[in-house]
Amino acid sequence: MKPSYGWVLAREYFGQRIMGTVFGAATMVSSLGMAFGPLAGGWVFDTFDAYSWLYIGSMSVALGAVAVALAFPPLPLRARDALQTA
């Protein structure tokens, strides 16, 4: 969730009181993936001698991310007056 719109969505879903926790958890998961991903990918390639299982694993992670994104309920619409600042 590196793009800035991801942080805005996190703020809208979780609120400002726990944004530090949300930032920390997202950064930790991202860092662990970047740290262990190449190690796991190398192990899979050395074990199966093909990249096909890496593609299947990547597709599984992507489908899991889509499932998590779709599991969030839609944000409630704000009142029109609340959106006007001037």
trRosetta pair geometry for C-beta under 8 A, 3 or more apart (Angstrom, degrees):
i j d omega theta_ij theta_ji phi_ij phi_ji
1 6 3.6 -177 -169 162 87 143
1 7 7.0 130 146 -58 107 59
1 10 6.7 82 163 -45 153 126
1 26 4.9 -56 45 -162 121 137
1 30 7.4 -119 29 -60 67 128
2 6 6.7 67 47 35 22 144
2 30 7.3 114 -57 -131 94 157
3 6 5.1 107 67 -6 74 102
4 7 5.7 -50 -159 32 48 110
4 8 6.6 49 146 -19 71 101
5 8 5.3 -49 -150 35 42 115
5 9 6.4 45 151 -19 69 102
6 9 5.7 -53 -149 37 32 111
6 10 6.4 34 151 -20 64 104
6 26 7.9 152 142 -162 123 155
7 10 5.4 -50 -147 36 35 114
7 11 6.4 38 152 -21 65 102
7 23 7.5 26 -124 -93 105 93
8 11 5.7 -52 -150 34 32 111
8 12 6.5 31 152 -18 64 105
9 12 5.6 -54 -147 37 33 111
9 13 6.3 21 159 -11 67 109
10 13 6.1 -62 -143 43 29 103
10 14 5.7 -15 174 18 68 117
10 19 7.2 109 121 -129 108 79
10 22 4.9 152 174 157 126 143
10 23 7.8 131 120 -64 155 61
10 26 7.2 -68 -96 -41 155 147
11 14 6.8 -73 -124 55 19 82
11 15 7.2 16 -171 -159 55 5
11 16 6.2 26 -153 -78 97 68
11 19 6.0 8 -101 -100 83 117
11 22 8.0 -175 -72 71 49 157
12 75 5.7 -19 153 -110 125 141
13 72 6.3 -48 -122 -153 140 132
13 75 7.3 -101 -80 -86 71 100
14 18 5.5 -93 157 73 113 108
14 19 7.0 143 95 -83 116 57
14 22 5.2 149 68 -67 164 142
15 18 6.3 63 76 26 90 87
15 19 7.6 -120 105 -48 47 82
16 19 5.5 -22 -150 -25 45 120
18 21 4.5 -38 -178 38 89 119
18 22 6.0 94 123 -24 86 95
19 22 5.4 -54 -144 40 37 112
19 23 6.0 40 156 -20 69 104
20 23 5.8 -52 -144 38 29 111
20 24 6.1 29 156 -18 63 109
21 24 5.7 -56 -145 39 28 112
21 25 6.2 25 159 -17 65 108
22 25 6.0 -55 -143 38 28 107
22 26 6.2 23 160 -14 64 110
23 26 6.1 -61 -145 41 26 106
23 27 6.0 20 160 -15 64 113
24 27 5.9 -60 -143 41 25 107
24 28 6.1 27 158 -22 64 109
25 28 5.7 -54 -144 35 28 112
25 29 6.4 25 159 -15 64 106
26 29 6.1 -55 -146 38 29 107
26 30 6.2 28 155 -17 63 111
27 30 5.7 -56 -145 40 30 112
27 31 6.1 30 157 -20 66 108
28 31 5.8 -57 -145 38 28 109
28 32 6.3 26 157 -18 64 107
29 32 5.9 -54 -146 37 30 110
29 33 6.4 31 154 -19 63 107
30 33 5.8 -57 -152 36 29 112
30 34 6.4 24 154 -14 65 108
31 34 5.7 -57 -146 40 32 108
31 35 6.1 28 156 -19 66 110
32 35 5.7 -57 -142 39 30 110
32 36 5.9 -6 171 11 68 113
33 36 6.8 -70 -129 52 21 85
33 37 5.2 39 171 -46 63 115
34 37 6.1 -32 -118 16 19 120
35 39 7.7 -3 140 1 58 119
36 39 5.2 -62 -155 46 53 116
36 40 5.7 50 151 -21 83 107
37 40 5.9 -58 -142 40 26 106
37 41 6.0 25 159 -18 64 111
38 41 5.5 -54 -139 41 31 113
38 42 6.1 35 159 -21 65 105
39 42 5.9 -54 -149 35 26 110
39 43 6.5 26 153 -17 61 107
40 43 5.7 -55 -148 37 32 112
40 44 6.3 32 154 -19 66 105
41 44 5.7 -52 -145 36 31 110
41 45 6.4 28 157 -15 65 106
41 54 5.6 56 -139 -120 91 123
42 45 5.8 -56 -146 39 30 108
42 46 6.1 27 157 -15 66 109
43 46 5.9 -57 -143 41 28 108
43 47 6.1 26 158 -19 64 111
44 47 5.9 -59 -144 38 27 109
44 48 6.1 -15 173 18 66 112
44 53 5.2 -142 177 99 119 120
44 54 5.6 142 100 -70 138 83
44 57 7.0 -89 -110 -13 169 150
45 48 6.9 -75 -132 55 21 81
45 49 7.1 68 175 -101 57 21
45 50 7.3 -152 -135 61 64 22
45 51 6.5 4 -106 -86 102 61
45 54 6.7 0 -63 -42 89 127
46 49 7.4 17 -161 -69 20 60
48 52 7.6 -104 131 55 135 87
48 53 5.1 78 50 2 164 139
50 53 6.6 98 86 2 91 88
51 54 5.0 -54 -165 37 65 118
51 55 6.3 67 140 -23 84 97
52 55 5.7 -53 -153 34 36 111
52 56 6.4 35 150 -17 67 105
53 56 5.4 -50 -145 38 38 114
53 57 6.2 42 153 -20 67 104
54 57 5.6 -51 -145 38 31 112
54 58 6.3 33 154 -19 64 105
55 58 5.7 -53 -146 37 31 111
55 59 6.3 31 155 -18 64 106
56 59 5.8 -54 -148 37 30 111
56 60 6.4 34 151 -22 63 105
57 60 5.5 -53 -149 33 32 114
57 61 6.6 32 154 -18 65 102
58 61 5.8 -52 -150 35 33 110
58 62 6.4 33 152 -18 65 106
59 62 5.6 -54 -147 38 33 113
59 63 6.3 33 154 -17 66 105
60 63 5.8 -53 -145 38 30 109
60 64 6.3 34 153 -20 63 106
61 64 5.6 -55 -150 36 31 114
61 65 6.5 33 152 -21 64 103
62 65 5.7 -52 -150 33 32 112
62 66 6.6 33 152 -18 64 103
63 66 5.6 -50 -148 36 35 112
63 67 6.4 39 151 -21 65 104
64 67 5.5 -52 -148 35 33 114
64 68 6.5 33 154 -18 65 103
65 68 5.8 -51 -148 36 33 110
65 69 6.3 33 153 -19 65 106
66 69 5.6 -55 -147 38 32 112
66 70 6.2 25 156 -14 66 108
67 70 5.9 -59 -145 41 28 106
67 71 6.4 37 153 -32 63 105
68 71 5.6 -52 -150 24 32 117
68 72 7.6 40 153 -27 59 91
69 72 6.4 -45 -168 13 37 110
78 82 4.8 -105 168 75 113 128
78 83 5.8 123 99 -51 126 97
79 82 4.6 93 64 -2 87 105
79 83 7.6 -163 92 -7 51 84
80 83 6.0 -60 -159 33 38 109
80 84 7.0 31 151 -20 68 104
81 84 6.0 -57 -152 31 38 107
